[in-house]
Amino acid sequence: MSHSIQGAGLVTRYGRLRALDGLDLTAGIGVTGLLGPNGAGKTTLLRALATVAAPDEGRLRILGRDPGVADDRLAIRRMLGYLPQDAGFPRGFSAFEAIDYVAVLKEHAETRARHEEVRRVLRLVGLHDVATKKVRALSGGMRRRLALCQTLLGRPELLILDEPTVGLDPEQRIRFREIISEAGIGRTVVLSTHQTEDVAAVCSQVVVIDHGRALFAGTVPELVGQAHARVWVDDRRDDRAVAAYRLGDGTYHHVGDPPAGAQLTPATIEDAYLLLVGPPRETDGEAA
Amino acid sequence: MTAQTWHLDLQLAERYASGQAGEVLSASIEQHLIGCPSCRSHLSPYVDQRRTQAVFAEVLERVQAPRPRAIERLLRKCGMSDTTARLLSLTPSLRGSWIIGILFVLVLAQLGANSSDAGIALYMALAPVLPMISVAAAFGGEMDPSREMVGATPYPMLRLLMVRTAAVVAATLVPATALAFLTPGSTLLAFGWLLPSLALLGTVLTLGARVPALPTAGVLAAAWLGLVATGWMRHHDPFLAASFTVQVTSTCVLMTICVLFLVRHQHFAEEIRRAT
């Protein structure tokens, strides 16, 4: 199987911090989810895949091309849609103007055809009714959809989405998942999140990242399988567990190596994730 | 409600649907169609769907496509392409409020220059600094919330930078020069600050590939204002910026930047890409 993205030994340094520390990654057609805590290196990796920040070391091929070579980088950008974590538009622009601006940068030169393409992508994300509204008048969820909308311009082969569902309410997240699932048909989508539900809902492949390294790469069932027979419930909290939390019925949900005779319960993707990266940290820096 | 006296027959419906009924008859038919659901449904099968879609697309284009902003319209009138004008309209320091702010400061300084030597010194100090800060704002990306998205598009960053810079320079240097001419008998005031201004601009653009542009512009502005203030306090010379030493230094800086750019423009383009 040929992979749209092949990365090996990727290293990115910010001073003494190694945001990527020899990370290996492959991704093909479909939706690949990057799962990891804050500061794990997800954003750094996605910026490298979006050709905006080259890694310091390692070998990276995107859509069969080398992003370190100027001509290849240009070719990749022509096939790329990128949603950065902090994507935004000037607040005084209308939704239509904002997308039209990106369309110009994406080489949609002919005005009439460009405007049709802008209307198409606005319709895809359900914002065609607010096309003439100013960005400042849109809700947070609508602004995030607007940012996603620009990635779909020109039907790109590769979509790089950094935390596409962050800050959205449940209804908006479901709408986002629908859009992303459809976008993943026949093209490569790589998205980062720390929402395990998002990964379970839309991703065919998942990569768990922590400290700049890939701890796991495989399908969602394979990830869940990592926690098979390692999840149990008990009336009391067991401190030997990797992670434990109290459930609504007063019992404790444990993840780790169960004691003899423990009451096992089916594992979820969240359990498997906790087993890989450990319990939530007190300080979650956003550096990487 | 008026009773319908006539209805579309087959032949008339076909002529109207194919656009061959003529203007007057078409207007009459359309007036009738508004009040006659029976004729509307009768006409439907004769209407060419492609024509309808084209008309609907035209309506959408007129309704949804934004009316170009004042700055966009102006740039298009000056012969600039639609796409370049659209890109420039997003330049933070080309927005109306920014330009008005700069002009306001320059007009105040110019009024001062008309009244005293200290006013002239103030104008000579401010005139080169304001275009530089505008260019830094257009260049650096700190004021552009879409900068990360822009960096992943195929549009050449160096071209975007140069187009924005040219527009900002035109929008700030031209009025500053025009204002300086309003001070009677002062050629030095009108032209003396231009070379230092261009040298400061060039320095910000060159360094901006390696370090953030706005802070760099701030440091350079502080250094320039310090130099002019020192000159004023020591010699009470309002035209220090136009002095031989400053002019020669500015020329040397500009020539160095030009040579650097000519020799290393590929390297410069790569650094711009990384910086933005």
Chai-1 contact restraints between the chains, C-beta under 6 A:
chainA,res_idxA,chainB,res_idxB,connection_type,confidence,min_distance_angstrom,max_distance_angstrom,comment,restraint_id
A,A50,B,A152,contact,1.0,0.0,6.0,A-B,restraint_1
A,V52,B,G151,contact,1.0,0.0,6.0,A-B,restraint_2
A,V52,B,A152,contact,1.0,0.0,6.0,A-B,restraint_3
A,L74,B,P154,contact,1.0,0.0,6.0,A-B,restraint_4
A,R77,B,P154,contact,1.0,0.0,6.0,A-B,restraint_5
A,R78,B,P154,contact,1.0,0.0,6.0,A-B,restraint_6
A,Y82,B,A152,contact,1.0,0.0,6.0,A-B,restraint_7
A,P84,B,E148,contact,1.0,0.0,6.0,A-B,restraint_8
A,A87,B,M149,contact,1.0,0.0,6.0,A-B,restraint_9
A,G88,B,P145,contact,1.0,0.0,6.0,A-B,restraint_10
A,F89,B,S146,contact,1.0,0.0,6.0,A-B,restraint_11
A,S94,B,P66,contact,1.0,0.0,6.0,A-B,restraint_12
A,F96,B,Q64,contact,1.0,0.0,6.0,A-B,restraint_13
A,F96,B,P66,contact,1.0,0.0,6.0,A-B,restraint_14
A,E97,B,P66,contact,1.0,0.0,6.0,A-B,restraint_15
A,Y101,B,L90,contact,1.0,0.0,6.0,A-B,restraint_16
A,V104,B,T83,contact,1.0,0.0,6.0,A-B,restraint_17
A,V104,B,R86,contact,1.0,0.0,6.0,A-B,restraint_18
A,V104,B,L87,contact,1.0,0.0,6.0,A-B,restraint_19
A,L105,B,V150,contact,1.0,0.0,6.0,A-B,restraint_20
A,L105,B,T153,contact,1.0,0.0,6.0,A-B,restraint_21
A,L105,B,Y155,contact,1.0,0.0,6.0,A-B,restraint_22
A,K106,B,T153,contact,1.0,0.0,6.0,A-B,restraint_23
A,E107,B,P154,contact,1.0,0.0,6.0,A-B,restraint_24
A,A109,B,T83,contact,1.0,0.0,6.0,A-B,restraint_25
A,T111,B,D82,contact,1.0,0.0,6.0,A-B,restraint_26
A,H115,B,E61,contact,1.0,0.0,6.0,A-B,restraint_27
A,H115,B,A65,contact,1.0,0.0,6.0,A-B,restraint_28
A,A131,B,Q64,contact,1.0,0.0,6.0,A-B,restraint_29
